[in-house]
Amino acid sequence: EIMNKDDFKFLDPATPVGLNVGGQLFEADVATLTKDPYSILAACCRQSPVIEKNVDGIFYFDRDWWLFRHILAFLRSSALPNELETLK
């Protein structure tokens, strides 16, 4: 089975992971970031990550943090925002 491959061996689910997205700092646990085990966020949680952390031990993504907060909220709650404008 594919989930038994080394690519899907993640850190302990309670481990906090630091993310710098467009200059905004976020923190989430491995359980949240691996809800989609095929995602780049899950790849940060591998026992041997494919992305390197910066000198502060945080993963950096040059992306829009304003949008990323909705992605993280979805991973945490499995619910989309209620506001129509947010979904546009």
C-alpha positions in Angstrom: 0.0 0.0 0.0 1.2 3.5 -0.8 0.7 4.9 2.7 3.3 2.4 4.0 6.1 4.1 1.9 8.7 6.2 3.6 7.2 9.3 2.0 4.2 8.9 4.3 6.0 8.4 7.6 5.2 11.5 9.5 6.3 13.0 12.8 4.2 12.5 15.9 0.7 14.0 15.3 1.0 16.4 18.3 4.3 17.9 17.1 4.0 21.6 16.4 5.2 22.9 12.9 6.1 26.5 12.2 5.1 28.0 8.9 6.1 31.4 7.5 3.6 32.2 4.7 4.3 35.5 3.0 5.9 36.9 6.2 3.1 35.9 8.5 3.9 33.2 11.1 1.5 30.3 11.6 1.8 27.2 13.8 -0.1 24.0 13.4 0.3 20.4 14.6 1.3 17.5 12.4 -2.2 16.0 12.7 -3.7 19.1 11.1 -1.1 19.5 8.3 -1.3 15.8 7.3 -5.1 15.7 6.8 -4.2 15.6 3.1 -1.2 13.3 3.2 -0.3 14.1 -0.5 0.0 17.9 0.1 3.1 20.0 0.4 2.1 20.8 4.0 2.1 17.1 4.8 5.5 16.8 3.1 6.8 19.3 5.7 5.8 16.8 8.4 7.6 13.8 7.1 10.3 12.3 9.2 12.6 13.3 6.4 11.0 16.4 4.9 11.6 17.2 1.2 11.6 20.9 2.0 14.2 22.5 4.1 13.5 24.6 7.2 15.0 28.1 7.4 17.6 29.0 10.1 14.8 29.5 12.6 13.5 26.0 12.1 10.4 27.2 10.2 9.2 26.3 6.7 8.9 29.4 4.4 6.3 29.7 1.6 6.3 32.7 -0.7 2.5 32.8 -0.9 -0.4 35.0 0.2 -0.9 34.6 3.9 -4.3 36.2 3.8 -5.6 33.3 1.6 -3.5 30.6 3.5 -5.3 31.4 6.7 -8.5 30.0 5.1 -6.7 26.8 4.0 -5.4 26.3 7.6 -8.9 27.0 9.0 -10.3 24.4 6.6 -7.7 21.8 7.7 -8.5 22.5 11.3 -12.3 22.4 11.0 -13.2 20.7 7.7 -15.6 23.6 7.1 -15.5 26.4 4.5 -16.1 30.0 5.5 -19.7 31.1 5.7 -19.1 34.5 4.0 -19.8 34.5 0.3 -17.2 37.2 -0.3 -14.5 35.1 1.3 -15.2 32.2 -1.1 -14.9 34.3 -4.3 
